Amino acid sequence: MASPNTNMLTTKLIITNKSALQAKYGDAHQQILDDINALLAFDVSRHLDAHVIFLDDAAQMQSCQATAVTDVTDDAQHKKAIDDLYRFFSPGYLLLLGAQDIIPLQRLKNLLPGENDPDAVIPSDLPYACDTPYDTDPGKFIAPTRVVGRLPDVPAQGDPAYLHTLINNIITAVPSTRSEYLPYFSLSTFDWQDSTQNSLQSIFGNHNSLQLFPGDPSFTGTNWTAEQLQPKTHFLNCHGAINNPAYYGQKIADFPMALRSDILTNKIAFGTIVAAECCYGGQLFDPKKNSARRMSMANSYLLNHALAFVGATNIAYGPPTGQGLSDLLTQYFVINVLNGASTGRALLEARQRFLHEMGPTLDPYELKTTAQFYLLGDPSLQPVINDKDPSATSAQAPFVNALQNRRDNLEARGKMLDDFIAVPQPSDDGHATDPALHTALHQLLDEKSFAKTRTQKIYVNKKNKDMGKEEAHSSMPSVKFHVFSESTANGDTPLTKVLVVKEKNNQILGYREYVSR
């Protein structure tokens, strides 16, 4: 552990589990420990007050007033341990080192379980970014205040060379000018081109470089050249599937492969940042789970020198046209990176902005989106030089003050969300009981070409904080969301369309259309 140094500016914790590394890598785990020490030395050279924390080291954890982890699969133990460490250090950055078999993703309940959304849980790093104690309810984690990222290895694979490459990428990274990140590589399904064009326009001011799949017949998904993949910002809005190393396009019933993880080898520019809207776009899995034994897209991007990857752990959603859900969270992240934020702050601010703009009432799809997207990469890295950042000056006092002010503002902004947002909870009502509302809902479903057999789920919005007596006894009606969905499938790619109708006091306030990514 690095000694505290009053000249250091921000604390960074590199958190992992030594016994889990030993079990996974055997004697080769020592190389990983050496690489972690090299990362620590690099962070200290950047004037970070960096510490390596082993969650299973009882003596070290006790010295930090934290309880050691004894079970590598226990979500609650890990959440409490990281909360304890955060209280002790008040770090600017939390780097979780290892895939989910080293530090588990928190398994949150999916409020949308059923035949049209088979995800029983939402694997998530969001709880590690929140003060709220361990819980499985995603609605408890709507006030993110911490900068968190995960530097993954490959699940169930014991070759230390992978993490060695990722850590070396961090150590050799050099921030670039914004102009170097403005050229972009973007893929979209043909059917979602309106949505993707809107995202690109918001991020870059144009959508000239968008590639549609299916589109140009010369692009097969496996013949991308290094020149085509060289832009340092990648924005992907395609289909993905569980344990699948590829992303797919769509034009009605045609689903061609658009990109595959092995195609990236030696073709990605050093320092690339990636935002993927796809279902399972950020999933980490054992390569043995697919017949070709290819690693995940996220693992491959990082191996090929990308510095940050934001994606979803399971089935994600967005509108077929316009903007919403995964469109917004991913584009906010990219915009923040281009404006000079560290990758971890870029995601924290994206989460906060998404929650604020979707609030004060969240529908269950907005809640799932918040929970499922996470950052793979070192959260302390700043890919784009920010000329307005006080670190560009040599005067240390203004720099320290500005950093502390920014951290305080992010914490305050996150905590305000807890008071501002009402989260969805499943209602006991299985259907709309008001005849006029029932008729209006089904007329809308007819307009949207939903099948005649319709399953309805109703969600009522409630605030996390205890209501005062006056509010508790109020007769004011709650906002409700009426959710209708139906699914087909293309192989292992789920194809779900959704209609979410917002209602209060039996009056329809509006509706949203989503499809699975």
VOTI-878956 format. One record per residue (C-alpha): residue in one letter; x, y, z negated. Coordinates in steps of 0.5 Angstrom, whole numbers, padded with zeros to 4 digits, always signed. Layout:
# residues N
aXYZ ...
# end
This chain:
# residues 517
m+0000+0000+0000 a+0003+0007+0002 s+0004+0011-0004 p-0001+0017-0005 n+0003+0024-0002 t+0000+0031-0003 n+0003+0032+0004 m-0002+0027+0007 l-0008+0030+0010 t-0014+0025+0011 t-0014+0018+0007 k-0015+0012+0012 l-0016+0005+0009 i-0014-0001+0014 i-0019-0007+0011 t-0018-0014+0012 n-0018-0021+0009 k-0011-0024+0008 s-0014-0031+0006 a-0019-0031+0012 l-0013-0029+0017 q-0009-0035+0014 a-0015-0040+0015 k-0016-0038+0022 y-0008-0037+0024 g-0004-0041+0020 d+0003-0039+0019 a+0002-0035+0025 h-0002-0030+0020 q+0005-0027+0018 q+0005-0024+0025 i-0001-0020+0024 l+0001-0018+0017 d+0007-0015+0020 d+0003-0012+0026 i-0001-0009+0020 n+0005-0006+0017 a+0007-0003+0023 l+0000+0000+0024 l+0001+0003+0017 a+0007+0006+0018 f+0005+0009+0025 d-0001+0012+0021 v+0004+0015+0016 s+0008+0018+0021 r+0001+0022+0023 h+0001+0024+0016 l-0005+0020+0014 d-0005+0017+0007 a-0006+0010+0010 h-0007+0004+0005 v-0008-0003+0007 i-0013-0007+0003 f-0014-0014+0002 l-0021-0015+0000 d-0020-0022-0003 d-0014-0020-0007 a-0017-0019-0014 a-0011-0015-0017 q-0011-0010-0011 m-0018-0009-0011 q-0018-0009-0019 s-0013-0003-0019 c-0018+0000-0014 q-0024-0001-0019 a-0027-0006-0014 t-0029-0013-0014 a-0026-0018-0010 v-0029-0022-0004 t-0029-0029-0006 d-0034-0032+0000 v-0032-0029+0007 t-0039-0031+0009 d-0042-0027+0004 d-0045-0020+0007 a-0047-0017+0000 q-0040-0018-0003 h-0037-0015+0003 k-0042-0009+0003 k-0041-0008-0005 a-0033-0009-0004 i-0033-0003+0001 d-0037+0001-0002 d-0033+0001-0009 l-0027+0002-0004 y-0030+0008-0001 r-0032+0011-0008 f-0025+0010-0010 f-0021+0013-0004 s-0026+0018-0001 p-0023+0016+0006 g-0024+0020+0012 y-0023+0013+0016 l-0025+0006+0015 l-0022+0001+0020 l-0025-0006+0019 l-0019-0011+0022 g-0022-0017+0025 a-0028-0020+0028 q-0034-0022+0024 d-0031-0029+0022 i-0026-0024+0018 i-0030-0019+0016 p-0038-0020+0017 l-0043-0016+0021 q-0048-0014+0016 r-0054-0018+0018 l-0061-0014+0018 k-0068-0016+0019 n-0070-0015+0026 l-0077-0012+0025 l-0079-0014+0032 p-0078-0022+0031 g-0082-0026+0036 e-0083-0029+0043 n-0081-0022+0046 d-0075-0021+0042 p-0072-0027+0039 d-0067-0023+0035 a-0068-0026+0028 v-0063-0021+0025 i-0059-0015+0027 p-0051-0016+0026 s-0049-0009+0024 d-0043-0005+0022 l-0048+0001+0020 p-0049-0001+0013 y-0041+0000+0012 a-0042+0007+0014 c-0048+0009+0009 d-0048+0010+0001 t-0054+0006+0000 p-0053-0001-0003 y-0053-0008+0000 d-0060-0009+0003 t-0063-0013+0009 d-0068-0008+0011 p-0065-0003+0017 g-0070+0002+0015 k-0065+0003+0008 f-0059+0005+0013 i-0062+0012+0016 a-0057+0016+0013 p-0050+0015+0015 t-0044+0019+0012 r-0038+0015+0013 v-0033+0014+0019 v-0032+0007+0021 g-0029+0003+0026 r-0028-0005+0027 l-0021-0007+0031 p-0023-0014+0033 d-0020-0020+0034 v-0023-0026+0038 p-0028-0030+0034 a-0025-0037+0033 q-0019-0036+0036 g-0012-0037+0033 d-0007-0033+0037 p-0004-0027+0034 a-0002-0024+0041 y-0009-0021+0042 l-0009-0017+0036 h-0001-0015+0037 t-0004-0012+0044 l-0009-0008+0040 i-0005-0005+0035 n+0001-0004+0040 n-0004+0000+0044 i-0006+0004+0038 i+0001+0006+0036 t+0003+0008+0043 a-0003+0012+0045 v-0002+0019+0046 p-0008+0024+0047 s-0010+0027+0054 t-0013+0033+0056 r-0021+0033+0057 s-0020+0033+0065 e-0017+0026+0065 y-0023+0023+0062 l-0028+0027+0066 p-0027+0022+0072 y-0031+0016+0071 f-0033+0009+0073 s-0041+0008+0072 l-0045+0002+0073 s-0053+0001+0073 t-0058-0003+0075 f-0062-0001+0082 d-0068-0001+0078 w-0065+0004+0072 q-0062+0009+0077 d-0066+0015+0074 s-0064+0013+0067 t-0057+0013+0068 q-0057+0019+0073 n-0060+0023+0067 s-0054+0020+0062 l-0049+0022+0067 q-0051+0029+0069 s-0052+0030+0061 i-0045+0028+0060 f-0041+0030+0066 g-0045+0035+0070 n-0046+0030+0076 h-0048+0023+0078 n-0044+0022+0084 s-0039+0016+0082 l-0045+0012+0080 q-0045+0005+0083 l-0052+0001+0083 f-0053-0006+0083 p-0055-0009+0088 g-0052-0003+0092 d-0047-0003+0097 p-0046-0010+0099 s-0038-0010+0099 f-0038-0010+0092 t-0039-0017+0089 g-0038-0016+0082 t-0031-0020+0082 n-0028-0016+0087 w-0027-0009+0083 t-0020-0006+0085 a-0015-0003+0080 e-0017+0004+0084 q-0024+0003+0082 l-0023+0002+0075 q-0018+0007+0074 p-0022+0013+0071 k-0021+0013+0063 t-0029+0014+0062 h-0033+0008+0063 f-0041+0008+0062 l-0045+0002+0064 n-0052+0001+0064 c-0053-0006+0066 h-0056-0013+0064 g-0053-0017+0059 a-0054-0024+0056 i-0052-0028+0049 n-0045-0031+0049 n-0044-0029+0057 p-0038-0025+0059 a-0041-0021+0065 y-0046-0016+0066 y-0052-0016+0071 g-0055-0011+0076 q-0063-0012+0078 k-0067-0010+0084 i-0074-0013+0082 a-0073-0020+0082 d-0065-0020+0084 f-0060-0020+0079 p-0053-0020+0082 m-0047-0020+0077 a-0044-0013+0077 l-0038-0014+0072 r-0034-0020+0069 s-0029-0020+0063 d-0024-0023+0067 i-0024-0018+0073 l-0021-0013+0068 t-0014-0016+0067 n-0009-0011+0069 k-0014-0006+0072 i-0016-0001+0067 a-0012+0005+0065 f-0009+0006+0058 g-0013+0009+0053 t-0020+0008+0057 i-0026+0009+0053 v-0033+0005+0054 a-0040+0006+0053 a-0045+0000+0054 e-0052+0000+0054 c-0053-0007+0056 c-0056-0013+0051 y-0051-0016+0048 g-0046-0011+0051 g-0041-0011+0045 q-0042-0018+0042 l-0036-0022+0040 f-0036-0029+0041 d-0032-0035+0041 p-0030-0036+0049 k-0032-0043+0048 k-0039-0042+0048 n-0039-0040+0055 s-0037-0046+0061 a-0032-0042+0064 r-0029-0040+0057 r-0028-0033+0058 m-0028-0028+0052 s-0033-0022+0051 m-0033-0016+0055 a-0032-0012+0049 n-0026-0016+0047 s-0023-0016+0055 y-0024-0008+0055 l-0019-0008+0049 l-0014-0013+0051 n-0014-0009+0057 h-0012-0003+0054 a-0018+0001+0052 l-0018+0005+0046 a-0026+0005+0044 f-0032+0001+0046 v-0039+0002+0044 g-0044-0003+0045 a-0050-0007+0042 t-0049-0013+0038 n-0056-0016+0041 i-0062-0015+0045 a-0062-0007+0046 y-0067-0003+0050 g-0068+0004+0054 p-0073+0007+0058 p-0073+0005+0066 t-0074+0012+0067 g-0072+0018+0063 q-0068+0018+0057 g-0069+0014+0050 l-0066+0009+0045 s-0059+0006+0048 d-0059+0012+0053 l-0058+0017+0048 l-0054+0014+0043 t-0048+0012+0048 q-0048+0019+0052 y-0048+0022+0045 f-0042+0018+0043 v-0038+0020+0050 i-0040+0027+0050 n-0037+0028+0043 v-0030+0024+0045 l-0030+0029+0051 n-0030+0034+0046 g-0024+0032+0042 a-0027+0028+0036 s-0024+0022+0034 t-0028+0016+0036 g-0030+0014+0029 r-0033+0021+0028 a-0036+0021+0035 l-0040+0015+0033 l-0042+0018+0027 e-0044+0025+0030 a-0048+0021+0035 r-0052+0017+0030 q-0054+0023+0026 r-0056+0027+0032 f-0060+0021+0035 l-0063+0020+0028 h-0065+0027+0027 e-0067+0028+0035 m-0072+0022+0034 g-0074+0024+0027 p-0078+0025+0023 t-0082+0019+0025 l-0078+0013+0028 d-0081+0007+0032 p-0078+0000+0031 y-0074+0000+0037 e-0071+0007+0035 l-0069+0004+0028 k-0066-0003+0032 t-0062+0002+0036 t-0059+0006+0031 a-0057-0001+0027 q-0054-0005+0033 f-0049+0000+0036 y-0042+0000+0033 l-0035+0002+0035 l-0030-0003+0037 g-0023+0001+0036 d-0019+0005+0031 p-0024+0010+0029 s-0018+0015+0027 l-0016+0016+0034 q-0017+0022+0038 p-0017+0020+0046 v-0018+0028+0048 i-0014+0033+0046 n-0018+0039+0042 d-0015+0045+0043 k-0020+0048+0038 d-0018+0043+0033 p-0014+0047+0027 s-0009+0041+0027 a-0007+0045+0034 t-0004+0050+0029 s+0002+0049+0025 a-0001+0052+0018 q-0003+0046+0014 a-0008+0050+0009 p-0013+0052+0015 f-0012+0045+0017 v-0014+0041+0011 n-0019+0046+0009 a-0023+0045+0016 l-0022+0038+0016 q-0025+0038+0009 n-0031+0042+0011 r-0032+0038+0017 r-0033+0032+0012 d-0037+0035+0007 n-0042+0038+0013 l-0042+0031+0016 e-0044+0028+0009 a-0049+0033+0008 r-0052+0032+0014 g-0053+0025+0013 k-0056+0025+0007 m-0061+0030+0009 l-0063+0025+0014 d-0066+0021+0008 d-0071+0026+0006 f-0072+0028+0013 i-0074+0021+0016 a-0080+0016+0015 v-0078+0009+0017 p-0083+0004+0020 q-0085-0002+0016 p-0090-0007+0019 s-0097-0006+0017 d-0102-0011+0015 d-0107-0009+0020 g-0106-0013+0026 h-0110-0009+0031 a-0113-0002+0032 t-0120-0002+0028 d-0123+0004+0031 p-0127+0003+0037 a-0125+0009+0041 l-0118+0008+0039 h-0118+0001+0041 t-0121+0002+0048 a-0116+0008+0049 l-0110+0003+0048 h-0113-0002+0053 q-0114+0003+0058 l-0107+0005+0058 l-0104-0002+0058 d-0108-0003+0064 e-0105+0003+0067 k-0098+0000+0065 s-0100-0007+0069 f-0099-0011+0062 a-0102-0018+0062 k-0109-0019+0060 t-0107-0023+0054 r-0104-0018+0049 t-0101-0018+0042 q-0101-0012+0038 k-0096-0010+0032 i-0097-0004+0028 y-0092-0001+0024 v-0093+0005+0019 n-0088+0010+0017 k-0086+0011+0010 k-0080+0015+0007 n-0075+0011+0003 k-0075+0016-0003 d-0080+0015-0008 m-0086+0019-0007 g-0089+0024-0012 k-0095+0023-0015 e-0099+0028-0011 e-0096+0025-0004 a-0097+0018-0007 h-0105+0020-0008 s-0106+0024-0002 s-0111+0022+0003 m-0107+0024+0009 p-0106+0019+0014 s-0100+0016+0016 v-0096+0016+0023 k-0097+0009+0026 f-0094+0006+0032 h-0098+0001+0036 v-0093-0004+0040 f-0094-0008+0046 s-0089-0013+0049 e-0089-0018+0054 s-0083-0022+0057 t-0080-0026+0063 a-0073-0029+0063 n-0068-0029+0068 g-0063-0035+0066 d-0061-0033+0059 t-0062-0026+0061 p-0069-0023+0057 l-0073-0019+0061 t-0078-0015+0056 k-0082-0009+0057 v-0085-0005+0052 l-0091+0000+0051 v-0090+0004+0044 v-0096+0008+0042 k-0096+0014+0037 e-0102+0015+0033 k-0105+0019+0027 n-0112+0019+0024 n-0114+0015+0030 q-0111+0020+0035 i-0106+0018+0040 l-0100+0023+0040 g-0096+0020+0046 y-0093+0014+0048 r-0086+0011+0050 e-0084+0005+0055 y-0078+0001+0054 v-0075-0005+0057 s-0069-0009+0055 r-0062-0008+0057 
# end
